[in-house]
Amino acid sequence: MTATPLAPAPIDAAARATAQERLSALATPAGALGRLGDLGVWLSATTGEVPPPALTGPGQVRLVVLAGDHGVAGHGVSAYPAAVTPAMVRTVAAGRAGVSALAAAHDVAVRVLDVAVDVPLDSEEYVGGLDPEVTARRVRRGSRSIHLEDALTTEECTTALDLGRALVGEELAAGGRLLLTGDLGIGNTTVAAALVAASLGLPADEVVGRGTGVDADGLARKTDVVEAALRRTRDRHDDPLACLAALGSADLAASTGFLVEAAVRGVPVLLDGLMSVACALLAERIAPGAAAWYAAGHRSTEPAQSLALEKLGLEPLLDLGLRLGEGSGAVAAVPLVRSAAALLRDTALLSEVLP
């Protein structure tokens, strides 16, 4: 299943240099803007604009929430049942989820898609009021239990990757200039932790966290599941696509495709928690250099996310103890991105204020 590595678009080095010069020339003490200054330079480098764009126009910041179920959810790895996944898809679609509240407060467009939910959300039992667009792109119903068998076939993994790549074009056509990734799915921190462990060559006990809030017994079960999955698939960890099919899920494969395509097209992405960062790690393996197009919205409570962020060389903008998922941490960080743009755009130059 090995594929030729893809080439991400080059970062605009001239824009980055010009933005850095502008930052140094602002009427502020050297380094006084801290990481906000660095963020403004990153935004200029990834948009090719100095000063960077305000990102306040309608639909310019866009979140795609990819939903799916995971077979491991039936093996005691989560504090919540798999039935929560379809309920939360409907809640996001209705604009009533936690991420919906944040997105409304910060003018972020939200789109949720059923990639691999394990119940037929398009059936009469579930469909009441649900936009058919939510279910029109489903790859499969659920993904298989990774400690027992591969999550996806090669064909399913390719289909999911292609879906994610296609979604980037759709979001750009809708006016997106900064893209965000989000996730929904009980059991997803288990498969994401396994992907991080396989990518970094780490044992299960170093990457597994409490996810939805499992107790000590649940944490032990979750660790055992990840360890078994790693043992079962150890001959495929060096191949990112084979690793993704064996240990991932359709929704995480779609998110990986989304992140790869964003880098190839040269579009900045604000990452969320463990799931999007695990997918960013795989995207970097598929398209070396892709991480230059990503900024980390927040640090989650999952150890695997911090390990993946360190490998990617990304420092989170926020550290609030969030573990909601849905893209909520990325959305919460959007005001910081806009603040960084405003500072680089609207702060006077020192040469303008000196007599």
HUDA-V658584 format. One record per residue. N is the residue number from 1. PHI is phi in degrees with one decimal (NA if undefined). PSI is psi in radians with two decimals (* if undefined). Layout:
N & PHI & PSI
N & PHI & PSI
This chain:
1 & NA & 0.06
2 & -62.0 & 2.37
3 & -119.6 & 2.69
4 & -64.7 & 2.29
5 & -55.7 & 2.45
6 & -88.6 & 2.74
7 & -107.5 & 2.05
8 & -69.6 & 2.76
9 & -63.1 & 2.58
10 & -73.0 & 2.43
11 & -63.1 & 2.51
12 & -73.4 & 1.66
13 & -65.1 & -0.62
14 & -66.7 & -0.75
15 & -64.6 & -0.69
16 & -62.8 & -0.77
17 & -65.1 & -0.72
18 & -66.8 & -0.70
19 & -65.5 & -0.67
20 & -65.1 & -0.68
21 & -64.0 & -0.73
22 & -63.5 & -0.75
23 & -58.3 & -0.76
24 & -67.7 & -0.42
25 & -93.4 & -0.05
26 & -66.4 & 2.73
27 & -80.0 & 1.05
28 & -140.3 & 2.67
29 & -59.3 & 2.60
30 & -54.9 & 2.19
31 & 77.2 & 0.06
32 & -66.9 & -0.46
33 & -84.2 & -0.08
34 & 52.6 & -2.35
35 & -72.6 & -0.32
36 & -65.4 & -0.66
37 & -63.6 & -0.78
38 & -62.4 & -0.68
39 & -65.2 & -0.69
40 & -62.7 & -0.69
41 & -65.3 & -0.75
42 & -59.2 & -0.74
43 & -65.3 & -0.69
44 & -63.6 & -0.76
45 & -65.0 & -0.58
46 & -91.4 & -0.24
47 & -108.0 & -0.26
48 & 73.6 & 0.37
49 & -124.3 & 2.33
50 & -131.8 & 2.08
51 & -63.0 & 2.86
52 & -70.0 & 2.78
53 & -66.2 & 2.65
54 & -70.5 & -0.49
55 & 59.8 & 0.62
56 & -109.9 & -0.05
57 & -70.7 & 2.75
58 & -56.4 & 2.19
59 & 72.9 & 0.18
60 & -75.1 & -0.46
61 & -108.7 & 2.12
62 & -133.5 & 2.31
63 & -110.0 & 2.29
64 & -113.1 & 2.08
65 & -101.4 & 2.08
66 & -105.8 & 2.15
67 & -110.3 & 2.51
68 & -167.7 & 2.73
69 & -101.2 & 2.83
70 & -136.6 & 2.28
71 & -57.0 & -0.50
72 & -64.5 & -0.30
73 & -61.4 & -0.38
74 & -87.0 & 0.18
75 & -123.5 & 0.52
76 & 73.9 & 0.49
77 & -97.5 & -0.06
78 & -130.9 & 2.68
79 & -81.5 & -0.10
80 & -128.1 & 2.65
81 & -77.5 & 2.82
82 & -62.5 & -0.36
83 & -61.8 & -0.31
84 & -66.7 & -0.56
85 & -58.6 & -0.99
86 & -63.3 & -0.58
87 & -62.9 & -0.70
88 & -76.1 & -0.52
89 & -59.5 & -0.79
90 & -65.2 & -0.63
91 & -68.1 & -0.73
92 & -65.8 & -0.77
93 & -59.9 & -0.54
94 & -84.7 & -0.07
95 & 75.1 & 0.50
96 & -118.7 & 0.10
97 & -83.0 & 2.98
98 & -57.7 & -0.76
99 & -66.1 & -0.51
100 & -64.9 & -0.72
101 & -62.9 & -0.77
102 & -65.8 & -0.74
103 & -64.1 & -0.68
104 & -65.7 & -0.65
105 & -68.7 & -0.50
106 & -116.8 & 0.27
107 & 55.4 & 0.97
108 & -115.5 & 2.21
109 & -75.2 & 2.37
110 & -121.4 & 2.35
111 & -131.4 & 2.28
112 & -117.9 & 2.40
113 & -130.9 & 2.38
114 & -82.7 & 1.84
115 & -92.6 & -0.65
116 & -158.1 & 0.73
117 & -68.6 & 2.50
118 & -88.4 & 0.07
119 & -121.6 & 2.66
120 & -77.4 & 1.51
121 & -62.3 & -0.28
122 & -94.0 & 0.12
123 & -83.7 & 2.92
124 & -60.5 & -0.54
125 & -63.5 & -0.59
126 & -112.0 & -0.28
127 & -75.9 & -0.28
128 & -45.2 & 1.90
129 & 81.3 & -0.04
130 & -87.7 & 2.21
131 & -62.0 & 2.24
132 & -55.8 & -0.42
133 & -59.4 & -0.49
134 & -64.9 & -0.61
135 & -107.7 & -0.01
136 & -71.0 & -0.25
137 & -114.9 & 0.32
138 & -60.5 & 2.35
139 & -86.4 & -0.76
140 & -163.9 & 2.96
141 & -90.6 & 1.84
142 & 70.7 & 2.90
143 & -121.9 & 2.65
144 & -73.9 & 2.83
145 & -70.6 & 1.99
146 & -68.3 & -0.36
147 & -83.5 & -0.17
148 & -111.8 & -0.58
149 & -160.4 & 2.95
150 & -64.1 & 2.46
151 & -63.9 & -0.67
152 & -138.6 & 2.70
153 & -77.6 & 2.92
154 & -57.8 & -0.74
155 & -65.7 & -0.74
156 & -65.0 & -0.70
157 & -63.1 & -0.76
158 & -63.6 & -0.73
159 & -61.2 & -0.75
160 & -67.2 & -0.75
161 & -59.5 & -0.78
162 & -64.3 & -0.64
163 & -60.5 & -0.85
164 & -59.3 & -0.70
165 & -66.3 & -0.69
166 & -65.3 & -0.60
167 & -62.9 & -0.57
168 & -60.9 & -0.80
169 & -59.9 & -0.68
170 & -66.5 & -0.70
171 & -70.0 & -0.61
172 & -68.0 & -0.71
173 & -63.3 & -0.47
174 & -83.5 & 0.03
175 & 104.6 & 0.12
176 & -66.6 & 2.40
177 & -123.9 & -0.39
178 & -132.6 & 2.15
179 & -107.5 & 2.58
180 & -127.2 & 2.59
181 & -114.1 & 2.50
182 & -139.8 & 2.92
183 & -140.1 & 2.70
184 & -145.1 & 2.26
185 & 159.5 & 2.03
186 & -61.6 & 2.30
187 & 94.0 & -0.04
188 & -72.0 & -0.46
189 & -70.0 & -0.42
190 & -69.0 & -0.86
191 & -70.0 & -0.62
192 & -65.1 & -0.71
193 & -62.7 & -0.68
194 & -64.0 & -0.71
195 & -64.3 & -0.71
196 & -66.1 & -0.78
197 & -60.1 & -0.78
198 & -65.7 & -0.69
199 & -69.2 & -0.59
200 & -101.4 & -0.06
201 & 69.3 & 0.68
202 & -110.7 & 2.69
203 & -77.5 & 2.83
204 & -58.8 & -0.71
205 & -69.4 & -0.20
206 & -90.3 & -0.26
207 & -114.7 & -0.38
208 & -80.5 & 2.29
209 & -120.5 & -3.02
210 & -85.5 & -0.07
211 & 54.7 & -2.04
212 & -74.4 & -0.01
213 & 110.4 & 0.68
214 & -67.5 & 2.68
215 & -80.4 & -3.03
216 & -60.9 & -0.70
217 & -65.8 & -0.72
218 & -63.9 & -0.67
219 & -64.2 & -0.68
220 & -65.2 & -0.75
221 & -61.9 & -0.76
222 & -62.2 & -0.74
223 & -63.7 & -0.73
224 & -62.7 & -0.71
225 & -62.5 & -0.81
226 & -64.5 & -0.74
227 & -61.7 & -0.74
228 & -64.5 & -0.70
229 & -64.6 & -0.70
230 & -66.4 & -0.71
231 & -63.4 & -0.75
232 & -64.4 & -0.54
233 & -113.8 & 0.23
234 & -59.8 & -0.40
235 & -78.5 & -0.06
236 & -118.3 & 0.09
237 & -66.7 & -0.44
238 & -79.3 & -0.23
239 & -105.8 & 1.92
240 & -60.9 & -0.60
241 & -74.3 & -0.74
242 & -64.9 & -0.67
243 & -62.4 & -0.74
244 & -64.9 & -0.74
245 & -67.0 & -0.65
246 & -76.7 & -0.71
247 & -113.6 & -0.13
248 & -95.8 & -2.32
249 & -170.0 & 2.93
250 & -65.0 & -0.68
251 & -69.3 & -0.67
252 & -72.2 & -0.57
253 & -65.3 & -0.70
254 & -64.4 & -0.71
255 & -63.8 & -0.67
256 & -63.6 & -0.78
257 & -60.4 & -0.67
258 & -60.3 & -0.80
259 & -70.8 & -0.64
260 & -61.8 & -0.85
261 & -65.3 & -0.65
262 & -59.7 & -0.75
263 & -68.4 & -0.70
264 & -64.1 & -0.67
265 & -84.4 & -0.21
266 & 77.6 & 0.89
267 & -120.7 & 2.23
268 & -69.4 & 2.52
269 & -129.9 & 2.38
270 & -102.7 & 1.99
271 & -79.1 & 2.75
272 & -103.6 & -2.18
273 & -93.9 & -2.53
274 & -57.2 & -0.80
275 & -62.5 & -0.85
276 & -68.9 & -0.57
277 & -73.0 & -0.65
278 & -60.7 & -0.73
279 & -68.8 & -0.61
280 & -64.1 & -0.63
281 & -62.8 & -0.74
282 & -69.4 & -0.68
283 & -60.8 & -0.69
284 & -64.7 & -0.60
285 & -71.5 & -0.62
286 & -76.8 & -0.67
287 & -130.2 & 1.41
288 & -53.3 & 2.27
289 & 101.1 & -0.12
290 & -60.3 & -0.55
291 & -61.4 & -0.34
292 & -63.6 & -0.36
293 & -91.6 & 0.00
294 & -113.0 & 2.51
295 & -121.9 & 2.56
296 & -93.4 & 2.08
297 & -67.9 & -0.77
298 & -157.6 & 2.87
299 & -97.5 & 2.13
300 & -84.4 & -3.13
301 & -87.0 & -0.02
302 & -84.6 & 2.21
303 & -60.4 & -0.59
304 & -62.0 & -0.57
305 & -67.1 & -0.77
306 & -62.5 & -0.67
307 & -65.6 & -0.71
308 & -69.1 & -0.70
309 & -61.2 & -0.72
310 & -61.7 & -0.74
311 & -63.3 & -0.66
312 & -79.6 & -0.21
313 & 73.7 & 0.55
314 & -112.5 & 2.37
315 & -108.9 & 2.13
316 & -63.4 & 2.56
317 & -75.7 & -0.59
318 & -125.1 & 2.64
319 & -141.6 & 1.50
320 & -115.8 & 0.17
321 & 71.5 & 0.36
322 & -72.5 & 2.48
323 & -146.0 & 0.58
324 & -78.6 & -0.60
325 & 77.1 & -2.67
326 & 69.5 & -0.08
327 & 93.1 & 0.14
328 & -63.9 & -0.70
329 & -66.9 & -0.66
330 & -65.7 & -0.76
331 & -63.8 & -0.69
332 & -62.7 & -0.44
333 & -87.9 & -0.16
334 & -56.7 & -0.73
335 & -58.4 & -0.53
336 & -68.3 & -0.68
337 & -63.4 & -0.77
338 & -66.5 & -0.63
339 & -63.6 & -0.74
340 & -61.8 & -0.72
341 & -63.8 & -0.74
342 & -64.6 & -0.71
343 & -63.2 & -0.76
344 & -72.9 & -0.45
345 & -86.5 & -0.74
346 & -108.8 & -0.18
347 & -73.2 & 2.38
348 & -65.7 & 2.66
349 & -80.0 & 2.58
350 & -58.6 & -0.61
351 & -66.0 & -0.36
352 & -84.7 & -0.35
353 & -106.9 & -0.29
354 & -75.8 & 2.51
355 & -67.2 & *
